[in-house]
Each structure stands twice: as C-alpha cells, then as structure tokens.
C-alpha cells in the first residue's frame, strides 16, 4: 500500500511539472477570480459539520496565494460569501466569519503579503458584517494600502447586482449634487464607482468555479463580460496546483477576440 501511495505521489509530481512546462512560456492571466464552491458538500461527504469544510477551504486559500505568486498572476479575487449566504444557518454563518477573522489576522503578520507587496481589499456590503469583523477588515486594508505589486481581493457580503445598484446610487448622488453631468456618464465613468475600481485590472481574464456548478451566481457581473470561464468538478477544499495549472492552460488555448 505504501509503495502504491509513493508511486501515485511521484506520478502527480511528474504531471505537475509537465503542466508547468506547458504553461510557463504562455501568456499568463493578469487577473484570476475564483468562486470557492463546494466546501459544505465536501464536509457532508465526510459526515462533518458544514463549517469544517470552510475551515479546510480557508487553508487552501493560503496555498493558492503561493501558486499565483509563482505564476506571476497580479490580481486574485475570491468569492467567499454572498449577500444570499446570510440566509444560511446562524451557526454556519458565525463559523464562516470566525474563519475570516483568523485569515485577516494572519494577513497582518504574513511575511508573504508584505514581502510581495500584496494589497488586500474586501469588497461587498461590509456594513452588513459584524462590527468586530469590520474593524479587522479596516486594519488589514490599512496595513497594505500602500502596496501595488499584487492584489488580493475577497468578495464578502457580496452580490453582483448589489454592486451595480450601489454604483448607480453613488452616480445618482453625484448627479444630484451637480458634480457629474448626465451626458458624461459612460461605461468608463460607471466602472469608477464599482467595488473593483481600485484595481489595475478590474476585469478578470479567467474565472474558475469549483464543485461542478456552471454558473457565476452573481459574481462580478459587470467585470466578467469577456472573462474566460473554467468550471471544475473538484470541491474547493480538494483544489490542487494541477487544477490551477490546467485552468491556466485552458485559458492560454482560447482565442480572445473581445467581440472583434
């Protein structure tokens, strides 16, 4: 049994190196966005509490950051918790927020974040989150606000429709105050009021969704107009480096014409 396990590990490493060889010379996506789906189903298959899946999934996020840094991906956006997710069982929601707090506290002292100048930003309706979590979010953002080499964005209490509504309200207020003429409003102006306006590349080149579901579920509705989509069967806690490399390979093989 041990011999078979070692053989499987060896085969995995060989395959991983082969995938890396295939993608390293190609055009890398500058912005990868991922819908972290399947945590609860992963836990259910193992007869575990649903929040345990989120705990394992959060550990995978740490590895993902290393993989993306190795690939030279400048922007990574993660869909972690939607506005609709507030309707879940209170204990699960509470555990998710606890896990988010842990990750934010790690960010404050994470050498990788500061060494690689990773700016951390949480997007969504932050005012809906617990006050202590809001405070920690501000701390993490302030600690990295001067960084501009890499960008790690987490969508929390996020909804794509909500983002568009919020942007529209901000624009309407500008118009009401006489600061923005209606005739000046176009797509570029509108984008300046979206949650992602601070990013150098707001529109993802590649969006990955785990767990086998094939929909965006309201994720970056405006920004995803020309994103390449990749749907994977693996649950998020089982996501591996080879899954990321495969997705990048798929992205590199597609012809991106942007309607031209």
C-alpha positions as CSV (number, residue, x, y, z in Angstrom):
1,X,0.0,0.0,0.0
2,X,2.8,2.4,0.9
3,X,4.6,1.6,-2.3
4,X,1.5,2.4,-4.3
5,X,1.0,5.7,-2.4
6,X,4.6,6.7,-3.1
7,X,4.1,5.8,-6.8
8,X,1.0,7.9,-7.0
9,X,2.8,10.9,-5.4
10,X,5.6,10.5,-7.8
11,X,3.2,10.4,-10.8
12,X,1.4,13.5,-9.5
13,X,4.7,15.4,-9.3
14,X,5.7,14.4,-12.8
15,X,2.3,15.5,-14.1
16,X,2.5,18.8,-12.2
17,X,6.0,19.6,-13.7
18,X,4.7,18.7,-17.2
19,X,1.8,21.1,-16.8
20,X,4.1,23.8,-15.5
21,X,6.3,23.3,-18.6
22,X,3.3,23.7,-20.8
23,X,2.1,27.0,-19.3
24,X,5.2,28.8,-18.2
25,X,6.0,30.2,-21.7
26,X,2.5,31.2,-22.5
27,X,0.5,34.4,-21.8
28,X,-0.4,34.4,-18.1
29,X,-3.8,35.8,-17.0
30,X,-3.2,39.0,-15.1
31,X,-6.3,38.6,-13.1
32,X,-7.8,35.3,-11.9
33,X,-11.1,35.2,-10.0
34,X,-12.3,32.1,-8.2
35,X,-15.7,31.1,-6.9
36,X,-14.8,29.0,-3.8
37,X,-17.6,26.5,-4.1
38,X,-18.2,23.0,-2.6
39,X,-17.0,23.5,1.0
40,X,-20.3,22.2,2.5
41,X,-20.6,19.3,0.1
42,X,-17.0,18.3,0.8
43,X,-17.8,18.2,4.6
44,X,-21.1,16.4,4.0
45,X,-19.4,13.6,2.2
46,X,-17.1,13.1,5.2
47,X,-20.0,13.3,7.7
48,X,-18.6,16.5,9.1
49,X,-20.2,19.8,10.2
50,X,-20.6,22.2,7.2
51,X,-18.3,24.8,8.8
52,X,-15.4,22.2,8.8
53,X,-15.4,22.4,5.0
54,X,-15.0,26.1,5.2
55,X,-12.0,25.6,7.6
56,X,-10.3,23.3,5.1
57,X,-11.2,25.6,2.3
58,X,-9.5,28.5,4.0
59,X,-6.3,26.5,4.3
60,X,-6.4,26.0,0.5
61,X,-6.6,29.8,0.0
62,X,-3.1,30.1,1.6
63,X,-1.7,27.7,-0.9
64,X,-3.5,29.3,-3.8
65,X,-1.7,32.6,-3.0
66,X,1.7,30.9,-3.2
67,X,0.7,29.3,-6.5
68,X,-0.5,32.5,-8.0
69,X,2.6,34.4,-6.8
70,X,4.8,31.7,-8.5
71,X,2.8,32.1,-11.8
72,X,3.1,35.9,-11.7
73,X,-0.6,36.5,-11.5
74,X,-1.0,40.1,-10.4
75,X,-4.6,40.1,-9.2
76,X,-6.6,37.4,-7.4
77,X,-10.2,37.8,-6.5
78,X,-12.0,35.2,-4.3
79,X,-15.8,34.9,-4.0
80,X,-16.1,33.8,-0.3
81,X,-19.6,34.9,1.0
82,X,-22.5,36.3,-0.9
83,X,-25.4,38.5,0.3
84,X,-27.6,35.5,-0.1
85,X,-25.4,33.4,2.2
86,X,-26.8,35.4,5.2
87,X,-29.8,33.1,5.0
88,X,-27.8,30.0,6.0
89,X,-27.9,28.5,9.4
90,X,-26.7,31.1,12.0
91,X,-24.0,28.8,13.4
92,X,-22.5,28.2,9.9
93,X,-22.5,32.0,9.2
94,X,-20.9,32.6,12.6
95,X,-18.2,30.0,11.9
96,X,-17.5,31.4,8.5
97,X,-17.0,34.9,10.0
98,X,-14.7,33.4,12.6
99,X,-12.6,31.8,9.9
100,X,-12.4,35.0,8.0
101,X,-11.2,36.8,11.2
102,X,-8.5,34.2,11.6
103,X,-7.3,34.7,8.0
104,X,-7.3,38.5,8.3
105,X,-5.3,38.3,11.5
106,X,-2.8,36.1,9.7
107,X,-2.5,38.6,6.9
108,X,-1.4,41.3,9.3
109,X,1.8,39.3,10.1
110,X,2.1,37.2,6.9
111,X,5.6,37.7,5.5
112,X,4.5,36.8,2.0
113,X,1.9,39.6,2.0
114,X,4.5,42.3,3.0
115,X,7.4,40.9,1.1
116,X,5.5,40.7,-2.2
117,X,3.7,44.0,-1.6
118,X,0.2,42.4,-1.8
119,X,-2.6,44.9,-1.3
120,X,-5.6,43.2,0.5
121,X,-9.1,44.5,-0.1
122,X,-12.5,43.2,1.0
123,X,-15.4,44.1,-1.4
124,X,-19.1,43.9,-0.8
125,X,-21.6,45.4,1.6
126,X,-19.2,45.5,4.5
127,X,-21.7,47.3,6.7
128,X,-23.7,44.1,6.9
129,X,-20.9,42.3,8.7
130,X,-20.3,42.1,12.5
131,X,-18.6,45.2,13.8
132,X,-15.5,43.4,15.1
133,X,-15.0,41.9,11.6
134,X,-15.4,45.3,10.0
135,X,-12.7,46.7,12.3
136,X,-10.3,43.8,11.4
137,X,-11.0,44.4,7.7
138,X,-10.1,48.0,8.1
139,X,-6.8,47.0,9.9
140,X,-5.9,44.6,7.1
141,X,-6.7,47.1,4.4
142,X,-4.8,49.9,6.1
143,X,-1.8,47.7,6.7
144,X,-1.5,47.0,2.9
145,X,-3.0,50.1,1.3
146,X,0.3,51.4,0.0
147,X,1.2,48.1,-1.8
148,X,0.7,48.0,-5.5
149,X,2.6,45.0,-6.8
150,X,0.0,42.2,-6.2
151,X,-3.7,42.5,-5.3
152,X,-5.7,40.0,-3.2
153,X,-9.4,40.8,-3.2
154,X,-12.0,38.9,-1.2
155,X,-15.7,39.3,-2.0
156,X,-17.6,39.2,1.3
157,X,-21.2,40.0,1.8
158,X,-21.0,40.5,-1.9
159,X,-23.6,40.4,-4.7
160,X,-23.0,41.4,-8.3
161,X,-26.4,43.0,-8.6
162,X,-25.9,44.8,-5.3
163,X,-22.6,46.2,-6.6
164,X,-24.3,47.6,-9.6
165,X,-27.1,49.1,-7.5
166,X,-24.5,50.7,-5.1
167,X,-22.6,52.1,-8.0
168,X,-25.8,53.5,-9.5
169,X,-26.7,55.2,-6.2
170,X,-23.3,56.8,-6.0
171,X,-23.6,58.2,-9.5
172,X,-27.1,59.4,-8.9
173,X,-25.8,61.3,-5.8
174,X,-23.1,62.9,-7.9
175,X,-25.6,64.0,-10.5
176,X,-27.9,65.3,-7.7
177,X,-25.1,67.4,-6.2
178,X,-24.3,68.8,-9.7
179,X,-20.8,67.1,-9.7
180,X,-21.5,64.9,-12.6
181,X,-23.4,65.8,-15.8
182,X,-25.7,63.0,-17.0
183,X,-24.3,63.3,-20.5
184,X,-20.8,62.5,-19.2
185,X,-21.9,59.1,-17.8
186,X,-20.5,56.2,-19.9
187,X,-19.0,52.7,-19.2
188,X,-15.7,54.1,-18.1
189,X,-17.3,56.5,-15.7
190,X,-19.6,53.8,-14.3
191,X,-16.6,51.5,-13.7
192,X,-15.0,54.1,-11.4
193,X,-17.9,53.6,-9.0
194,X,-17.7,49.8,-8.8
195,X,-16.1,48.0,-5.8
196,X,-13.2,46.9,-8.0
197,X,-12.3,50.4,-9.2
198,X,-9.1,50.4,-7.1
199,X,-7.6,47.5,-9.1
200,X,-5.2,48.0,-12.0
201,X,-7.1,45.2,-13.9
202,X,-10.7,45.0,-12.6
203,X,-12.0,42.6,-15.3
204,X,-10.8,39.0,-14.7
205,X,-9.1,37.3,-17.5
206,X,-10.1,33.9,-16.1
207,X,-12.9,32.9,-13.7
208,X,-12.7,29.5,-12.1
209,X,-15.6,27.8,-10.3
210,X,-15.1,24.6,-8.3
211,X,-17.6,21.9,-7.4
212,X,-19.0,21.2,-10.8
213,X,-21.6,24.0,-10.8
214,X,-21.6,26.0,-14.1
215,X,-22.9,29.5,-13.3
216,X,-21.5,32.7,-11.9
217,X,-24.1,33.2,-9.1
218,X,-23.9,37.0,-9.4
219,X,-20.1,37.1,-9.2
220,X,-18.6,40.2,-10.9
221,X,-21.5,40.6,-13.2
222,X,-20.2,43.8,-14.9
223,X,-16.5,42.8,-14.9
224,X,-17.0,39.3,-16.3
225,X,-18.4,40.3,-19.7
226,X,-15.3,39.0,-21.5
227,X,-13.8,36.7,-18.9
228,X,-12.8,33.2,-19.9
229,X,-14.8,30.7,-17.7
230,X,-13.5,27.4,-16.4
231,X,-15.7,25.0,-14.4
232,X,-14.0,22.3,-12.3
233,X,-15.6,19.2,-10.7
234,X,-13.4,19.3,-7.6
235,X,-14.8,20.8,-4.4
236,X,-12.8,23.8,-3.2
237,X,-11.0,22.0,-0.3
238,X,-9.7,19.5,-2.8
239,X,-8.4,22.1,-5.3
240,X,-4.8,21.4,-6.3
241,X,-2.0,23.2,-8.0
242,X,-2.6,21.0,-11.1
243,X,-6.2,22.2,-11.2
244,X,-4.9,25.8,-11.3
245,X,-2.3,24.9,-14.0
246,X,-5.0,23.1,-16.1
247,X,-7.3,26.2,-15.9
248,X,-4.4,28.4,-17.0
249,X,-3.6,26.1,-19.8
250,X,-7.3,26.2,-20.9
251,X,-7.1,30.0,-20.8
252,X,-4.0,30.1,-22.9
253,X,-5.6,27.8,-25.6
254,X,-8.6,30.0,-26.1
255,X,-8.8,32.8,-28.7
256,X,-9.8,36.0,-27.1
257,X,-11.3,38.4,-29.6
258,X,-13.4,40.7,-27.3
259,X,-16.1,40.9,-29.9
260,X,-13.8,42.0,-32.7
